[in-house]
Amino acid sequence: MLVRYLVSNYLRSAAGQAVRDKVETAVSEKAQDLQQLTDDREIPNCEIALVFASHVEATGVLDQLEKIVSVQCAGFVEHTGNWNGLDVVVIEAGDSWKSIARATTAVINLYQPPWIVSAGFCCALHPKFRNGGIVMPNRVIDTQDRRLDVGFKISEQAVKETNGLYVGELLTVSEILDTPKKRKQMHKRTGAVVADMESSVIMEICRQASVKCMSVRVITEELDEQPPELMSRMMKQDTKAGKLGALSKGVFTKIAGVKEMWDMKNAAYLSSERLAKFLFGVIEQLVKTTETTETGLSEEAN
């Protein structure tokens, strides 16, 4: 949560102009008009769709795609490509629940994927869950205490044999849990062990559309982790101008704080790479499940 907030706002700031230009250039070079795309060729095959909120979360997967085609759609970015022999669609849905819902609905209507994976970053709500750990939730909860069971379950033996892999309940929240106090309160109230800002929205849309769905997350903030002072100052600002002002002031007065935020940004990309490595094994298993049975929701991965 904090990491994604940092990188998203960095890309929008003057200090991040060079990074933003690089991202926009990469997208614009590959992006095509959506209407032209659908007119000129058949809709690509989609064995799995991966929905991320932001570009930084999706980077680890995108770096490994071959024959990638990127399209700037209304409110989200869509990438199609081949991942080690599997045809996948990767969505950068945006930060708001509205944009996430719109993007998920669009990918279902256009591609009719057998599985959708909600993927990205999460924060820990329990001290056992450490940075860099991979979480495969067995249940997703929202702030209204509505609970959705995840159909695809990994076996206890596989969890024991995989270092850094966790299973537990995931809470989807509407605001950043930026302090240990907030995270502890959410754990006490719901019993969830990690939190994100997307999965319950994606899973509810999939439930209504009868599309199988699961969530895979990488932990980027531990329970007792505090945001850098400079980030805290930025988060208190309501406007983009205010955030930019806080960042600019920090550049000149708090060099150590800027370095800390830069380190967090680099850690975000490393987390995205770690998530991608695990995700490929997951989607291979999902494709096998789809091929062997129509009741894959009850299957356990070995």
Secondary structure by P-SEA (a helix, b strand, c coil): caaaaaaaaaaacccaaaaaaaaaaaaaaccccaaaaaaccccccccbbbbbcccccaaaaaaaccbbbbbbcccbbbbbbbcccccbbbbbccccaaaaaaaaaaaaacccccbbbbbbbbbbccccccccbbbbccbbbccccbbbbbcccccaaaaaacccccbbbbbbbccccccaaaaaaaaaacccccccccaaaaaaaaaaacccbbbbbbbcccccccccaaaaaaaacccaaaaaaaaaaaacccaaaaaaaaaaaaaaaaaaaaaaaaaaaaaaaaaaaaaccccccccccc
